[in-house]
Amino acid sequence: MRRTKVAQIYKKTGNLRAVQLLLGHTKMDSTVRYLGVDLEDALSISESVEI
């Protein structure tokens, strides 16, 4: 259930930092591996965010 909940949060928000905090991971790469985020996912999220 833990992985499912944070995966849903990530899919809805695209906020890896929030998921990292919720999981208590100290390294972002641990969170990325845990969720199974691939480069294409990360790039599409990055492209959708405007600054």
Backbone hydrogen bonds, N-H to C=O, Kabsch-Sander energy under -0.5 kcal/mol:
donor,donor_aa,acceptor,acceptor_aa,energy
5,K,1,M,-2.5
6,V,2,R,-2.0
7,A,3,R,-2.2
8,Q,4,T,-2.1
9,I,5,K,-2.2
10,Y,6,V,-2.6
11,K,7,A,-2.4
12,K,8,Q,-2.3
13,T,9,I,-2.4
14,G,10,Y,-3.0
16,L,14,G,-1.1
19,V,15,N,-1.6
20,Q,16,L,-2.7
21,L,17,R,-2.3
22,L,18,A,-2.4
23,L,19,V,-2.2
24,G,20,Q,-1.1
25,H,20,Q,-1.8
30,S,27,K,-0.7
31,T,27,K,-1.2
32,V,28,M,-2.5
33,R,29,D,-2.2
34,Y,30,S,-2.4
35,L,31,T,-2.3
36,G,32,V,-1.4
37,V,32,V,-1.9
42,A,38,D,-2.1
43,L,39,L,-2.6
44,S,40,E,-2.4
45,I,41,D,-2.1
46,S,42,A,-2.3
47,E,43,L,-2.4
48,S,44,S,-1.2
49,V,45,I,-0.8
49,V,46,S,-0.8
50,E,48,S,-0.6
